[in-house]
Amino acid sequence: MDYKALGLKTGLEIHIQLNTSRKLFCHCPPVLRDDEPHFRLERRLHVSVSELGAVDPAVLWEVRKRRKYLYEGYRDTTCLVELDEEPPHMPDEEALMTAIAVARMFNAKLFDEVHVMRKTVIDGSNVSGFQRTMLVAYGGRARILGYDIGVETIALEEDAARKMGEEGKTAIYRLDRLGIPLIEIATEPMTYTPQQVEEVAWIIGYSVKITGRAKRGVGTVRQDVNVSIAGGAKMEIKGVPDLSLIPKVIEYE
């Protein structure tokens, strides 16, 4: 397939869990557990008006489904921050310094101040109804192993709760993963072949691993792949779990 003639452009958003001593906005350990939860609690999603005085139509649509969310937690590794019953603590300094180190590897420009923003989440995976995220750096570029890699943004954000299953209209989540630090690296659009895009993703992942603070194992790295061709719409494939799947995902799209 002649990807150049197609006008193929691909962008990556790579999310990597960080192996820090605490979660991003509380002091609970960032560990996943398979033993029986100590407690379960039930919540529903409620609509509130935004700062602009409007109601998000996507949230309103989700509320009308009348779904319930069951959260599982542990008394010794889950706190009131995950339950949205206590204000978040100061961001974990270890995670922030890791993001800064990665930004320097890609010659990215650091923001003078890091502000915590909120992204609406309506599937129940965040008890608060939003994900906290912080932009750390932007406009990076580095030539590594022959590839010119442009980085649009580097962000630090909290991972979502783990979905354990569904029972009718009830979604079941475990709170052990909620709040684990994630570094998100978003690239500029690239004109490389699908195989080359896989190699770029490996380079970015390795750049985080050499800090010594990247978690290892299944589910610790997830890639969102943005694909477009000349005259076509941009498509986003979210949560590609393995690097080896990237070429096929691009080809199928």
C-alpha positions in Angstrom: 0.0 0.0 0.0 1.4 3.4 -1.0 0.8 5.4 2.2 2.5 8.5 0.8 0.0 8.6 -2.1 -2.9 8.2 0.4 -1.6 11.2 2.3 -1.5 9.1 5.5 -1.0 11.1 8.7 -0.8 9.5 12.1 -0.6 11.0 15.6 -0.1 9.2 18.9 -1.2 9.9 22.5 0.8 7.5 24.7 -0.3 7.0 28.3 2.1 5.4 30.7 1.5 4.7 34.4 4.2 5.9 36.7 5.7 3.8 39.5 5.7 6.4 42.3 5.4 5.9 46.0 1.9 7.4 46.2 -1.0 8.3 43.9 -1.2 11.6 42.1 -3.6 13.5 44.4 -3.5 11.5 47.6 -1.1 9.5 49.7 -2.5 6.0 49.0 -0.1 3.5 47.4 -0.5 3.0 43.7 -1.1 -0.8 43.8 -3.7 -3.0 42.2 -5.3 -5.7 44.4 -7.1 -8.9 43.6 -8.2 -9.8 47.2 -11.8 -9.3 48.4 -12.7 -5.6 48.7 -13.3 -4.3 52.3 -16.3 -2.2 51.3 -18.6 -1.4 48.4 -20.7 1.8 47.9 -23.2 2.9 45.3 -23.4 6.2 43.5 -25.4 7.8 40.7 -24.5 10.4 38.2 -26.2 13.8 38.7 -26.3 16.8 36.5 -24.8 20.1 37.6 -24.6 23.4 35.7 -21.1 24.3 34.5 -19.2 27.5 35.2 -20.6 28.9 31.9 -24.2 28.3 33.0 -24.8 25.4 30.7 -25.6 21.7 31.0 -23.4 19.2 29.1 -25.8 17.4 26.7 -23.6 14.2 26.9 -24.0 14.2 30.7 -27.7 14.7 30.5 -28.0 11.8 28.0 -26.1 9.5 30.4 -28.2 10.5 33.4 -31.3 9.6 31.6 -30.1 6.0 31.4 -30.6 5.9 35.2 -27.4 3.8 35.6 -25.9 3.0 39.0 -22.2 2.7 39.8 -20.8 0.3 42.4 -17.4 1.1 43.8 -15.1 -1.4 45.5 -12.4 -0.3 47.9 -10.0 -1.2 50.7 -9.7 0.5 54.1 -5.9 0.4 54.0 -5.2 1.5 50.4 -8.2 3.6 49.5 -9.0 7.0 51.1 -11.7 9.7 50.9 -10.0 11.4 48.0 -10.9 8.5 45.7 -14.4 8.6 47.1 -14.7 12.3 46.3 -15.4 13.0 49.9 -12.2 14.9 50.6 -10.4 17.6 48.6 -7.4 16.4 46.5 -3.9 16.7 48.1 -1.0 18.5 46.5 0.2 16.7 43.3 2.8 14.1 43.8 6.2 15.8 43.3 7.9 12.6 42.1 5.4 12.2 39.3 5.8 15.9 38.4 9.6 15.7 38.3 9.3 12.6 36.0 7.2 14.5 33.6 9.7 17.3 33.6 12.6 14.9 32.9 10.7 13.4 29.9 10.0 16.9 28.7 13.7 17.8 28.7 14.5 14.6 26.7 12.3 15.9 23.9 13.5 19.5 24.3 9.9 20.6 25.2 9.1 24.0 26.6 8.0 23.9 30.3 5.1 26.0 31.4 5.9 28.6 34.0 3.0 27.3 36.1 1.2 23.9 36.2 -2.5 24.2 36.7 -4.9 21.3 37.5 -7.7 21.1 35.0 -10.9 18.9 34.9 -12.1 16.8 32.0 -15.6 15.5 32.2 -15.9 11.7 32.5 -19.4 10.3 32.3 -18.9 6.5 32.3 -18.5 6.3 36.1 -14.8 5.5 36.0 -14.0 8.6 38.0 -16.1 9.0 41.2 -16.0 12.8 40.9 -17.3 12.8 37.4 -14.1 14.3 36.0 -10.5 13.5 35.5 -7.8 15.8 36.9 -5.1 16.6 34.3 -2.1 19.0 34.2 -0.2 20.3 31.2 3.5 20.3 31.9 5.2 21.1 28.6 4.6 21.7 24.9 6.4 22.1 21.6 9.1 19.4 21.9 11.2 17.9 19.2 14.0 15.4 19.1 15.8 13.2 16.6 16.1 9.7 18.0 17.3 6.6 16.0 16.8 8.5 12.8 13.2 9.6 13.5 12.2 13.2 13.8 9.7 13.2 16.7 7.6 16.3 17.3 5.8 16.4 20.7 2.8 18.7 21.0 2.1 18.3 24.7 3.3 16.4 27.8 0.6 16.1 30.5 0.3 14.5 33.9 -3.1 13.0 34.8 -4.8 10.5 37.1 -5.8 7.1 35.9 -9.4 5.9 36.0 -10.9 3.2 38.2 -10.7 -0.4 37.0 -13.9 -1.7 35.5 -14.7 -5.1 37.0 -18.0 -5.9 35.2 -21.6 -5.0 34.8 -24.9 -6.3 36.4 -27.9 -5.0 34.5 -27.8 -1.2 34.7 -25.0 -1.3 37.4 -21.4 -0.8 36.4 -18.8 -2.2 38.9 -15.5 -0.4 39.4 -12.5 -1.0 41.7 -10.9 2.1 43.2 -7.3 0.8 43.4 -6.3 2.1 40.0 -8.1 5.5 40.3 -5.5 8.2 40.9 -2.4 6.3 39.8 -0.2 8.9 38.0 -0.2 8.8 34.2 2.1 10.7 31.9 0.5 11.5 28.5 2.7 12.3 25.5 0.9 13.6 22.4 2.9 13.7 19.2 2.6 16.0 16.2 1.0 14.4 13.0 3.5 12.1 11.3 3.8 10.9 7.7 5.6 7.7 8.6 4.4 4.2 7.6 2.4 2.1 10.1 5.5 0.1 11.0 7.5 3.3 11.6 4.8 4.7 13.8 5.1 1.5 15.9 8.9 2.2 16.3 8.2 5.8 17.3 5.8 4.6 20.0 8.5 2.3 21.3 11.0 5.1 21.4 8.6 7.3 23.4 7.8 4.5 25.8 11.5 3.7 26.3 12.2 7.4 27.0 9.8 7.2 30.0 11.2 3.8 31.1 14.8 5.1 31.4 13.6 7.5 34.1 13.2 4.4 36.3 9.7 5.4 37.2 7.5 3.6 34.6 5.3 0.8 35.7 5.6 -2.5 34.0 3.0 -5.1 33.0 -0.2 -5.6 31.2 -2.4 -2.4 31.2 0.4 0.0 32.3 0.8 1.5 28.8 -2.1 2.5 26.5 -1.9 4.2 23.1 -4.5 6.3 21.4 -3.9 6.4 17.6 -5.2 9.2 15.4 -5.4 8.4 11.7 -6.3 10.4 8.6 -5.7 10.4 4.8 -6.0 13.2 2.3 -9.6 14.3 1.9 -10.8 12.1 4.8 -11.9 12.7 8.4 -9.6 12.1 11.3 -10.3 8.9 13.2 -9.2 8.2 16.8 -8.7 4.6 18.0 -8.5 4.7 21.8 -6.7 2.3 24.2 -4.5 0.2 21.9 -2.9 -2.0 24.5 0.1 -3.4 22.6 2.7 -1.8 20.3 2.5 -4.7 17.9 -1.2 -3.9 17.2 -0.5 -0.3 16.0 0.4 -1.2 12.3 -2.8 -3.3 11.9 -5.0 -0.7 13.6 -3.7 2.0 11.2 -4.1 -0.3 8.1 -7.7 -1.3 9.1 -8.7 2.3 9.5 
